[in-house]
Amino acid sequence: MSDEWERDSVLSPQPSALADLHLHTTHSDGRLAPAAVVEAAAARGLTTIAVTDHDVVSGLDEARAAGWRLGVEVIPGVELTARWRGRTCHLLGYGVAATAPRLVAALAAARAAAQDAVAAALDVLRTRGHELTPADLARFRARYPTPTTLLLALVQRRLLRSRADLLAILPCLRAAAPGLPAADTIALVHAAGGAAVLAHPGRRARGRPIDRADLAALAADDLDGVEVDHPAHDAAQRAAYAAMAGTLGLVATGGSDWHGRPRDPRPGSLGSDAASLDGLRGRMAARRAALVGR
């Protein structure tokens, strides 16, 4: 793992005024290939970014190769699905070694569970008269390569024709990416030499936003940071989470959560300033040093 970190550190560590630390590629649910994402970031004047695909690290090599070519530092990242008090949350791992054994095993297990969930969902749809041809599946898999995003595609493309259809496959959706408990996911990131940051805590996808008590509990589980600047957060939320980060000793990060869609905020429209990036670098270095010292 140390060789992989050495290669990452060769690029100039000088931060840009704004580093976008939340970008997605076609290896999860983004619209552009990893190299194209780096090219888009470079065109926007960014010199530091993080590629953080959902529950996969397969796009990192291509992204870092493009970064070498274009002079863009690509921090290797991942956005992991986790469980927190009965609901789903996402944790961003920064500076992870993609070959770390525990991370590789956890991602493989998540992918296998999601594949089983896809098969179960398709069986349910067939019983409800929604047969998908091999050509349909090939088309969807080309656009949505992971099992989880394939299930989301079935919803987004309205192949579920009624609320009853959605309810019928809801158990499959829940099983697609159950995630580890948040504390275990934080430990998994640390075991890969990375820093763990809670993604978009203000998003209301399931239940109420994460509050200070929640964040304090996660900080006690060794969380490294919280994503403050995110498109889902309004100005009041950004100020509140920034204050929480300061009092709890967490690094405040930011990113556009860009997926390459026409209406998405552009790369660099939100991100981390130099001080936040320095703080994140410090956390990543500490996590790597802790592994070496074991």
C-alpha positions in Angstrom: 0.0 0.0 0.0 2.9 2.4 0.7 4.0 2.3 -3.0 0.5 3.3 -4.0 0.5 6.2 -1.6 4.0 7.2 -2.9 2.7 7.4 -6.4 -0.2 9.6 -5.3 2.1 12.0 -3.5 4.4 12.6 -6.5 1.9 15.2 -7.9 2.3 18.7 -6.6 0.6 19.0 -3.2 -0.1 22.7 -3.8 -3.8 23.1 -3.3 -6.0 25.2 -5.6 -8.2 27.9 -4.2 -11.0 25.4 -4.4 -10.6 21.6 -4.4 -13.7 19.6 -5.5 -13.7 16.5 -3.3 -16.9 14.8 -4.5 -17.0 13.7 -8.1 -18.6 10.6 -9.8 -17.8 8.7 -12.9 -19.3 6.0 -15.1 -17.9 3.4 -12.7 -20.9 4.2 -10.5 -23.7 6.6 -11.5 -21.8 9.4 -13.2 -22.2 10.2 -16.9 -18.5 10.6 -17.8 -15.6 8.2 -17.8 -12.9 8.9 -15.1 -10.5 10.5 -17.6 -13.2 12.8 -18.9 -14.1 13.8 -15.3 -10.5 14.8 -14.7 -10.4 16.7 -18.0 -13.6 18.6 -17.1 -12.1 19.5 -13.7 -8.9 20.7 -15.4 -10.9 22.8 -17.9 -12.5 24.5 -14.9 -9.1 25.4 -13.5 -9.0 22.8 -10.7 -5.7 21.3 -9.6 -7.0 19.0 -6.8 -10.0 16.8 -7.0 -11.3 13.5 -5.5 -13.1 10.8 -7.4 -15.6 9.2 -5.0 -17.7 6.6 -6.9 -20.4 4.7 -5.0 -19.0 1.5 -3.4 -16.4 1.0 -6.1 -12.7 2.0 -6.6 -12.4 0.6 -10.1 -12.2 4.0 -11.8 -9.3 5.4 -9.7 -6.4 4.1 -11.9 -7.8 5.8 -15.0 -8.5 9.0 -13.1 -5.1 9.2 -11.6 -3.4 8.5 -15.0 -5.4 11.4 -16.5 -4.4 13.5 -13.5 -0.7 12.8 -14.2 -1.2 13.8 -17.8 -3.1 17.0 -17.0 -1.3 18.1 -13.8 -4.4 17.5 -11.6 -3.9 15.9 -8.2 -6.5 13.1 -7.9 -7.1 12.1 -4.3 -8.2 8.4 -4.4 -11.7 8.2 -2.8 -14.8 6.2 -2.5 -18.4 6.9 -1.3 -19.4 4.0 1.0 -23.0 3.1 1.9 -23.4 2.7 5.6 -26.1 2.3 8.2 -26.7 4.8 11.0 -29.5 4.4 13.5 -31.9 2.6 11.2 -31.3 4.7 8.1 -28.8 4.9 5.3 -25.9 7.3 5.3 -22.9 7.8 3.1 -19.3 8.1 4.2 -16.5 9.4 1.9 -13.1 7.7 2.2 -10.2 9.9 1.2 -6.7 8.7 0.5 -7.7 5.1 0.6 -5.4 2.4 -0.9 -7.7 0.7 -3.5 -5.8 -2.6 -2.9 -6.3 -2.7 0.9 -7.5 -6.2 1.7 -10.4 -5.3 4.0 -11.7 -2.7 1.6 -11.5 -5.0 -1.4 -13.4 -7.7 0.6 -16.1 -5.4 1.8 -16.7 -3.9 -1.7 -16.9 -7.4 -3.2 -19.4 -8.5 -0.6 -21.5 -5.4 -1.2 -21.4 -6.0 -4.9 -22.5 -9.7 -4.5 -25.4 -8.6 -2.3 -26.5 -6.1 -4.8 -26.3 -8.6 -7.7 -28.6 -10.9 -5.7 -30.9 -8.0 -5.1 -31.1 -7.2 -8.8 -31.9 -10.8 -9.7 -34.6 -10.8 -7.0 -36.1 -7.5 -8.3 -36.2 -8.7 -11.9 -38.0 -11.9 -10.8 -40.6 -9.8 -9.0 -41.0 -7.6 -12.0 -41.5 -10.6 -14.3 -44.3 -11.9 -12.0 -46.0 -8.5 -12.4 -45.8 -8.6 -16.2 -42.7 -6.4 -16.7 -40.4 -8.7 -18.6 -37.1 -7.1 -19.6 -35.3 -8.5 -22.6 -31.6 -9.2 -22.7 -31.2 -6.2 -24.9 -33.0 -4.0 -22.3 -30.7 -5.3 -19.5 -27.6 -4.8 -21.6 -28.6 -1.2 -22.4 -29.3 -0.4 -18.7 -26.1 -2.1 -17.5 -24.1 -0.1 -20.0 -25.4 3.1 -18.5 -25.8 2.0 -14.9 -22.9 -0.5 -14.4 -23.4 -1.4 -10.7 -26.3 -3.5 -9.5 -27.4 -0.7 -7.2 -27.6 1.9 -9.9 -29.3 -0.6 -12.2 -32.1 -0.9 -9.7 -32.3 2.8 -9.5 -32.5 3.0 -13.3 -35.6 0.7 -13.2 -37.3 3.3 -11.0 -36.0 6.4 -12.9 -37.0 5.0 -16.3 -40.5 4.2 -15.1 -40.3 0.5 -15.7 -42.2 0.4 -12.4 -45.6 1.4 -13.5 -47.3 1.8 -10.2 -46.8 2.3 -6.5 -47.6 -1.4 -6.1 -44.7 -2.2 -8.3 -42.3 -0.1 -6.3 -43.6 -1.6 -3.0 -43.2 -5.1 -4.5 -39.4 -4.6 -5.1 -38.8 -2.4 -2.1 -37.3 -5.2 -0.1 -34.9 -5.8 -3.0 -33.9 -2.1 -3.1 -33.2 -2.2 0.6 -31.1 -5.3 0.2 -29.1 -4.0 -2.7 -26.6 -2.0 -0.6 -27.3 -2.6 3.1 -24.0 -1.2 4.1 -22.0 -1.8 7.3 -22.8 0.1 10.5 -21.3 3.6 10.3 -18.6 2.9 13.0 -17.5 -0.2 11.1 -17.4 1.7 7.8 -15.2 4.4 9.5 -12.9 1.7 10.7 -12.8 0.2 7.2 -11.7 3.5 5.7 -9.0 3.8 8.3 -7.8 0.3 7.7 -7.3 1.4 4.0 -5.2 4.3 5.2 -7.9 6.9 4.5 -9.8 9.6 6.3 -13.5 9.2 6.8 -15.9 12.1 6.1 -19.7 12.1 6.5 -21.3 13.0 3.1 -24.1 15.6 2.8 -25.5 15.3 6.3 -28.3 17.7 5.6 -29.9 15.7 2.9 -33.4 14.5 3.9 -33.5 11.4 1.6 -34.4 9.3 4.6 -35.6 10.8 7.9 -34.3 14.0 9.4 -30.9 15.5 8.7 -28.0 14.6 10.9 -27.9 16.9 13.9 -25.2 17.9 16.3 -25.8 15.0 18.7 -25.6 12.5 15.8 -22.4 14.2 14.5 -20.9 14.1 18.0 -21.6 10.4 18.3 -20.0 9.8 14.9 -17.0 11.9 16.0 -16.7 9.6 19.0 -16.5 6.7 16.6 -13.4 8.4 15.1 -15.0 10.2 12.2 -12.5 12.6 10.6 -14.7 15.2 8.9 -18.0 16.3 7.6 -19.0 17.6 4.2 -20.2 21.1 4.8 -20.4 22.6 1.2 -22.8 20.4 -0.8 -25.6 21.2 -3.3 -28.2 19.7 -0.9 -27.3 22.2 1.8 -28.7 25.7 2.0 -26.7 28.6 3.5 -28.0 28.1 7.0 -27.1 24.4 6.9 -23.6 25.1 5.7 -23.0 27.6 8.5 -24.4 25.2 11.0 -22.3 22.2 9.9 -19.2 24.4 9.7 -19.8 25.4 13.3 -20.3 21.8 14.4 -17.1 20.7 12.6 -15.2 23.4 14.5 -16.5 22.5 17.9 -16.2 18.8 17.4 -12.7 18.9 15.9 -13.7 17.6 12.5 -12.4 18.7 9.1 -15.0 20.6 7.0 -14.9 19.5 3.4 -16.9 20.3 0.3 -17.7 19.2 -3.2 -20.1 19.5 -6.1 -21.3 15.9 -6.0 -21.0 16.1 -9.8 -22.5 13.3 -11.9 -22.1 15.0 -15.3 -25.7 15.7 -15.8 -26.6 18.9 -17.6 -28.3 20.5 -14.5 -25.6 19.5 -12.0 -23.5 22.1 -10.3 -20.3 22.3 -12.2 -17.0 20.9 -10.9 -15.5 23.4 -8.5 -18.7 25.3 -8.0 -18.5 23.9 -4.4 -15.5 22.6 -2.7 -12.8 22.9 0.0 -10.5 25.8 0.5 -6.8 25.6 1.2 -7.2 25.4 4.9 -9.8 22.6 4.8 -7.7 20.7 2.2 -4.6 21.0 4.5 -6.7 19.6 7.4 -7.8 16.7 5.3 -4.3 16.0 4.2 -3.3 15.9 7.9 -5.9 13.4 8.7 -5.0 11.2 5.8 -1.3 11.3 6.8 -2.2 10.4 10.4 -4.3 7.4 9.3 -1.4 6.1 7.1 1.1 6.6 9.9 -1.1 4.7 12.3 -1.1 1.7 10.0 2.6 1.8 9.5 3.1 2.0 13.3 1.0 -1.2 14.0 
